[in-house]
């Protein structure tokens, strides 16, 4: 293994250990409780009502595709990542040993590990709480409940997993797409925060991240065409599909291309910022 790769992994490992041992990580448990109340319990009530089980992965699909719940994951992750990268007096000596580029690549590797860990906890945490079976298919609780109880078709629980989703794509496909798009969404938020941290205006980075999330929430709520300019709409899989017709409203490739373009621009901006980074106005203690 080359010296540069060792340096990159050393930075990532150091930051990851600090991250998972930070008391703030407890908000992930709070998020799971909140999701259980809003997404899992309503699905379980429907399952009991018709005497069927849900699939264990359906709650995660609901969490990642509900207009209200989908904003929770990036918001909580924003809280967890908001004070990274840590720019303290000791950082200067660390960067001198690794080099600016290796230090930054290590930070990005840390963010990648943090995102994967976060999504994995949400995915399998919701699966364990679902009391469901691992069939890999949409259950009757999702696909047939509204037909059995049409008077409940427009309520909040029905909107957790709209027909645009289960009528158009298989459950496993929706899980893969939701996971990938949500991961990229959180990566974009992280890179925005990192960019402004690198140019020493951290508070503006948090404001920019909040604006990105809030802009997505507002435009998605209004069903405005402007929603496709924000990451949130591109993350919600069912928004891409028509309710009845077997054709996309907005093709999935558009969202992947959108995220690729945004990530490329942010990567360039961050690499320019890391080259110009000066360690000024930083704390002198860890």
Buried (B, 14 or more C-beta within 10 A) or exposed (E): EEEBEEBBBBBBBBBBEBBEEEEEBEBBEEBBEBBBEBBBBBBBEBBEEEEBBBBBBBBBBBBBBBBBBBBBBBBBBBBBBBBBBBBBEBBEEBBEEBBBBBBBBBBBBBBBBBBEBBBEBBBEBBBEBBBBEEBEBBBBBBBEBBEEBEEBEEEEBBBBBBBBBBBBBEBBEBBEBBBBBBBBBBBBBBBBBBBBBBBBEBEBBBEBBEEBBBBBBBBBEEEEEBBBEBBBBBBBBBBBBEEEEEEBEBEBEEBBEBBEEBBEEBEEBBBEBBEEBEBEEBEEEE
